[in-house]
Amino acid sequence: MAAGRRAPKSGLLELRAPGEQWLRVLVTLAEDFLTVSPGKSAGVEEPPPAPAQLNGGEPCAQVPESLTNVRRTVRIVKQDVGGLGISIKGGRENKMPILISKIFKGLAADQTEALYVGDAILSVNGADLSEATHDEAVQALKKTGKEVVLEVKYMKEISPYFKNSSSGATVSWDPSPAVSLQKQASPILSLRDLKEGKNMPLKMCYVSRKCLPSDPENRYLEVCSADGRIPLFLRAKDEVTAQSWFNAIHTNVNALVPRVKEELRALLAAAGVAGSKEIKHIGWLTEQLPGDGTKNILTILTEKDLLFYGSLPQTRDALNKPTHSYPLIATRLVHSGPSKGSLLYDSELSFALRTGTKKGVETHLFSVETHRDLAMWTRMLVDGCHSAAEFTQEVSAACTWNGRDCTLSIHIDKGFTIFTMEPGISRTILLQQPFEKLQMSSDDGAKMLYLDFGSAEGEIQLDLHSCPKTIVFIIHSFLSAKVTRLGLLA
């Protein structure tokens, strides 16, 4: 074997197939591909049908047949604490209905004794949710008053697939014949596909052990190609075997990252993506969405920006159109690792980012698969924010001060300058202060920025005409970068 090449790994695992069947398959891991083919003595295991669930996902009695595929109206009176007491999953972007994924015991929804985990929410207070995205459904539920009227339907054909599907499963709104649902439950791999084996490219594929449904024995493993077209939901014989496969696949995927960076750099050089053309880091993050849902995001970190994609961009046009782009200079890492004081940040392998925007502060909570991934993203993001500050050097914003239209300039070395531009004159400086004199900065969250340099002018009140959070975050980034320069921040 050539030096540096990893030996292929192979073994028998179980692959979830249509109809809630488990097929025994031979999985072979090479440097660039993962191959799935029929295993010796391939067999099918059919688990018993899962009962409907109530109260946080605990098994309970079967839903009465009389309720299956029947529209029901349920009235909920919100409690002062806990709101509706449900979590939801699905949405148009996932090609799924809005489904109740959890009912919290003792809270408002549970007290109705009329809702089930797996119920599809058709409308909220008369507002149709049949074509709603996950975020739209969350907002519709948040905007409700004390009394909420839900129109729901328990779809017997859909519920088992919802409870046992990975994040990429596809389910239709309308009840369909079992064969249709089975095809959608495994849109790529079928028994026919497996006859000659199926190869999945490992380049930037997504691999996770945070699988649905809940995995009390820790035996599940999810692998998906970078374009999202080949999803594999695998089950090992025990936790040790599952972790061994995860480690091996994860290692091979990471080994291909330098090649991916070079390919993307070539595209970026000609794409004209706003920001920098230097890719610092790339990888998959799982974002925690409002309402208990999650979304996998392919994330690219450049010198100036954090770019989000739904899949690995393969063309110049796709690379030039991220789903979201956040300037690093206005982004702050506010949490990394477990936080004892917050239920939101209780995951051991999570981190949170806040970005100052014209509309206010956006907060994003992400999780990763390993401690090494968490350490890497933490370091790259902190260093990236400082590098972006050094790279940018100066920002400016139009403002009004003491009734005069002027410009606020913030320079990482020269500090704060307020000036006006008048005809025939280059500019008139109204105030100039270094960062070292800044004693306090604050804002009203709407349009006002307050700066106190301890000078005779007292507190300076600047009307920025829009939300000041972007400027506030940039001030923080400049200060943090200056402190790092001095070697005072590890």
DATADA-V282712 format. One record per residue. N is the residue number from 1. SS is DSSP state (alpha for helix, beta for strand, coil for the rest). Layout:
n:N ss:SS
n:N ss:SS
This chain:
n:1 ss:coil
n:2 ss:coil
n:3 ss:coil
n:4 ss:coil
n:5 ss:coil
n:6 ss:coil
n:7 ss:coil
n:8 ss:coil
n:9 ss:beta
n:10 ss:beta
n:11 ss:beta
n:12 ss:beta
n:13 ss:beta
n:14 ss:beta
n:15 ss:beta
n:16 ss:beta
n:17 ss:beta
n:18 ss:coil
n:19 ss:coil
n:20 ss:coil
n:21 ss:beta
n:22 ss:beta
n:23 ss:beta
n:24 ss:beta
n:25 ss:beta
n:26 ss:beta
n:27 ss:beta
n:28 ss:beta
n:29 ss:beta
n:30 ss:coil
n:31 ss:coil
n:32 ss:coil
n:33 ss:beta
n:34 ss:beta
n:35 ss:beta
n:36 ss:beta
n:37 ss:beta
n:38 ss:beta
n:39 ss:coil
n:40 ss:coil
n:41 ss:coil
n:42 ss:coil
n:43 ss:coil
n:44 ss:beta
n:45 ss:beta
n:46 ss:beta
n:47 ss:coil
n:48 ss:coil
n:49 ss:coil
n:50 ss:coil
n:51 ss:coil
n:52 ss:coil
n:53 ss:beta
n:54 ss:beta
n:55 ss:coil
n:56 ss:coil
n:57 ss:coil
n:58 ss:beta
n:59 ss:beta
n:60 ss:coil
n:61 ss:coil
n:62 ss:coil
n:63 ss:coil
n:64 ss:coil
n:65 ss:alpha
n:66 ss:alpha
n:67 ss:alpha
n:68 ss:beta
n:69 ss:coil
n:70 ss:coil
n:71 ss:beta
n:72 ss:beta
n:73 ss:beta
n:74 ss:beta
n:75 ss:beta
n:76 ss:beta
n:77 ss:beta
n:78 ss:coil
n:79 ss:beta
n:80 ss:coil
n:81 ss:coil
n:82 ss:coil
n:83 ss:beta
n:84 ss:coil
n:85 ss:coil
n:86 ss:beta
n:87 ss:beta
n:88 ss:beta
n:89 ss:beta
n:90 ss:beta
n:91 ss:beta
n:92 ss:alpha
n:93 ss:alpha
n:94 ss:alpha
n:95 ss:coil
n:96 ss:beta
n:97 ss:beta
n:98 ss:beta
n:99 ss:beta
n:100 ss:beta
n:101 ss:beta
n:102 ss:beta
n:103 ss:beta
n:104 ss:coil
n:105 ss:coil
n:106 ss:coil
n:107 ss:coil
n:108 ss:alpha
n:109 ss:alpha
n:110 ss:alpha
n:111 ss:alpha
n:112 ss:alpha
n:113 ss:coil
n:114 ss:coil
n:115 ss:coil
n:116 ss:coil
n:117 ss:beta
n:118 ss:coil
n:119 ss:beta
n:120 ss:beta
n:121 ss:beta
n:122 ss:beta
n:123 ss:beta
n:124 ss:beta
n:125 ss:coil
n:126 ss:coil
n:127 ss:beta
n:128 ss:beta
n:129 ss:coil
n:130 ss:coil
n:131 ss:coil
n:132 ss:coil
n:133 ss:coil
n:134 ss:alpha
n:135 ss:alpha
n:136 ss:alpha
n:137 ss:alpha
n:138 ss:alpha
n:139 ss:alpha
n:140 ss:alpha
n:141 ss:alpha
n:142 ss:alpha
n:143 ss:coil
n:144 ss:coil
n:145 ss:coil
n:146 ss:coil
n:147 ss:beta
n:148 ss:beta
n:149 ss:beta
n:150 ss:beta
n:151 ss:beta
n:152 ss:beta
n:153 ss:beta
n:154 ss:beta
n:155 ss:coil
n:156 ss:alpha
n:157 ss:alpha
n:158 ss:alpha
n:159 ss:alpha
n:160 ss:alpha
n:161 ss:alpha
n:162 ss:alpha
n:163 ss:alpha
n:164 ss:alpha
n:165 ss:coil
n:166 ss:coil
n:167 ss:coil
n:168 ss:coil
n:169 ss:coil
n:170 ss:coil
n:171 ss:coil
n:172 ss:coil
n:173 ss:coil
n:174 ss:coil
n:175 ss:coil
n:176 ss:coil
n:177 ss:coil
n:178 ss:alpha
n:179 ss:alpha
n:180 ss:alpha
n:181 ss:alpha
n:182 ss:alpha
n:183 ss:alpha
n:184 ss:alpha
n:185 ss:alpha
n:186 ss:coil
n:187 ss:coil
n:188 ss:coil
n:189 ss:coil
n:190 ss:coil
n:191 ss:alpha
n:192 ss:alpha
n:193 ss:alpha
n:194 ss:alpha
n:195 ss:coil
n:196 ss:coil
n:197 ss:coil
n:198 ss:beta
n:199 ss:beta
n:200 ss:beta
n:201 ss:beta
n:202 ss:coil
n:203 ss:coil
n:204 ss:coil
n:205 ss:coil
n:206 ss:beta
n:207 ss:beta
n:208 ss:beta
n:209 ss:coil
n:210 ss:coil
n:211 ss:coil
n:212 ss:coil
n:213 ss:coil
n:214 ss:coil
n:215 ss:coil
n:216 ss:coil
n:217 ss:coil
n:218 ss:coil
n:219 ss:coil
n:220 ss:beta
n:221 ss:beta
n:222 ss:beta
n:223 ss:beta
n:224 ss:beta
n:225 ss:coil
n:226 ss:coil
n:227 ss:coil
n:228 ss:coil
n:229 ss:coil
n:230 ss:coil
n:231 ss:beta
n:232 ss:beta
n:233 ss:beta
n:234 ss:beta
n:235 ss:beta
n:236 ss:coil
n:237 ss:coil
n:238 ss:coil
n:239 ss:alpha
n:240 ss:alpha
n:241 ss:alpha
n:242 ss:alpha
n:243 ss:alpha
n:244 ss:alpha
n:245 ss:alpha
n:246 ss:alpha
n:247 ss:alpha
n:248 ss:alpha
n:249 ss:alpha
n:250 ss:alpha
n:251 ss:alpha
n:252 ss:alpha
n:253 ss:alpha
n:254 ss:alpha
n:255 ss:alpha
n:256 ss:coil
n:257 ss:alpha
n:258 ss:alpha
n:259 ss:alpha
n:260 ss:alpha
n:261 ss:alpha
n:262 ss:alpha
n:263 ss:alpha
n:264 ss:alpha
n:265 ss:alpha
n:266 ss:alpha
n:267 ss:alpha
n:268 ss:alpha
n:269 ss:alpha
n:270 ss:alpha
n:271 ss:alpha
n:272 ss:coil
n:273 ss:coil
n:274 ss:coil
n:275 ss:coil
n:276 ss:coil
n:277 ss:coil
n:278 ss:coil
n:279 ss:beta
n:280 ss:beta
n:281 ss:beta
n:282 ss:beta
n:283 ss:beta
n:284 ss:beta
n:285 ss:beta
n:286 ss:beta
n:287 ss:beta
n:288 ss:beta
n:289 ss:coil
n:290 ss:coil
n:291 ss:coil
n:292 ss:coil
n:293 ss:coil
n:294 ss:beta
n:295 ss:beta
n:296 ss:beta
n:297 ss:beta
n:298 ss:beta
n:299 ss:beta
n:300 ss:beta
n:301 ss:beta
n:302 ss:beta
n:303 ss:coil
n:304 ss:coil
n:305 ss:beta
n:306 ss:beta
n:307 ss:beta
n:308 ss:beta
n:309 ss:beta
n:310 ss:coil
n:311 ss:coil
n:312 ss:coil
n:313 ss:coil
n:314 ss:coil
n:315 ss:coil
n:316 ss:alpha
n:317 ss:alpha
n:318 ss:alpha
n:319 ss:alpha
n:320 ss:coil
n:321 ss:coil
n:322 ss:coil
n:323 ss:coil
n:324 ss:beta
n:325 ss:beta
n:326 ss:beta
n:327 ss:beta
n:328 ss:alpha
n:329 ss:alpha
n:330 ss:alpha
n:331 ss:beta
n:332 ss:beta
n:333 ss:beta
n:334 ss:beta
n:335 ss:beta
n:336 ss:beta
n:337 ss:coil
n:338 ss:coil
n:339 ss:coil
n:340 ss:coil
n:341 ss:coil
n:342 ss:coil
n:343 ss:coil
n:344 ss:coil
n:345 ss:coil
n:346 ss:coil
n:347 ss:coil
n:348 ss:coil
n:349 ss:coil
n:350 ss:beta
n:351 ss:beta
n:352 ss:beta
n:353 ss:beta
n:354 ss:beta
n:355 ss:beta
n:356 ss:beta
n:357 ss:beta
n:358 ss:coil
n:359 ss:coil
n:360 ss:beta
n:361 ss:beta
n:362 ss:beta
n:363 ss:beta
n:364 ss:beta
n:365 ss:beta
n:366 ss:beta
n:367 ss:beta
n:368 ss:coil
n:369 ss:coil
n:370 ss:coil
n:371 ss:alpha
n:372 ss:alpha
n:373 ss:alpha
n:374 ss:alpha
n:375 ss:alpha
n:376 ss:alpha
n:377 ss:alpha
n:378 ss:alpha
n:379 ss:alpha
n:380 ss:alpha
n:381 ss:alpha
n:382 ss:alpha
n:383 ss:alpha
n:384 ss:alpha
n:385 ss:alpha
n:386 ss:alpha
n:387 ss:alpha
n:388 ss:alpha
n:389 ss:alpha
n:390 ss:alpha
n:391 ss:alpha
n:392 ss:alpha
n:393 ss:coil
n:394 ss:beta
n:395 ss:beta
n:396 ss:beta
n:397 ss:beta
n:398 ss:beta
n:399 ss:beta
n:400 ss:beta
n:401 ss:beta
n:402 ss:coil
n:403 ss:coil
n:404 ss:beta
n:405 ss:beta
n:406 ss:beta
n:407 ss:beta
n:408 ss:beta
n:409 ss:beta
n:410 ss:beta
n:411 ss:beta
n:412 ss:coil
n:413 ss:coil
n:414 ss:coil
n:415 ss:beta
n:416 ss:beta
n:417 ss:beta
n:418 ss:beta
n:419 ss:beta
n:420 ss:beta
n:421 ss:beta
n:422 ss:beta
n:423 ss:coil
n:424 ss:coil
n:425 ss:beta
n:426 ss:beta
n:427 ss:beta
n:428 ss:beta
n:429 ss:beta
n:430 ss:beta
n:431 ss:beta
n:432 ss:beta
n:433 ss:beta
n:434 ss:coil
n:435 ss:alpha
n:436 ss:alpha
n:437 ss:alpha
n:438 ss:coil
n:439 ss:coil
n:440 ss:beta
n:441 ss:beta
n:442 ss:beta
n:443 ss:beta
n:444 ss:coil
n:445 ss:coil
n:446 ss:coil
n:447 ss:coil
n:448 ss:beta
n:449 ss:beta
n:450 ss:beta
n:451 ss:beta
n:452 ss:beta
n:453 ss:coil
n:454 ss:coil
n:455 ss:coil
n:456 ss:coil
n:457 ss:coil
n:458 ss:coil
n:459 ss:beta
n:460 ss:beta
n:461 ss:beta
n:462 ss:beta
n:463 ss:beta
n:464 ss:coil
n:465 ss:coil
n:466 ss:coil
n:467 ss:coil
n:468 ss:coil
n:469 ss:alpha
n:470 ss:alpha
n:471 ss:alpha
n:472 ss:alpha
n:473 ss:alpha
n:474 ss:alpha
n:475 ss:alpha
n:476 ss:alpha
n:477 ss:alpha
n:478 ss:alpha
n:479 ss:alpha
n:480 ss:alpha
n:481 ss:alpha
n:482 ss:alpha
n:483 ss:alpha
n:484 ss:alpha
n:485 ss:alpha
n:486 ss:coil
n:487 ss:coil
n:488 ss:coil
n:489 ss:coil
n:490 ss:coil
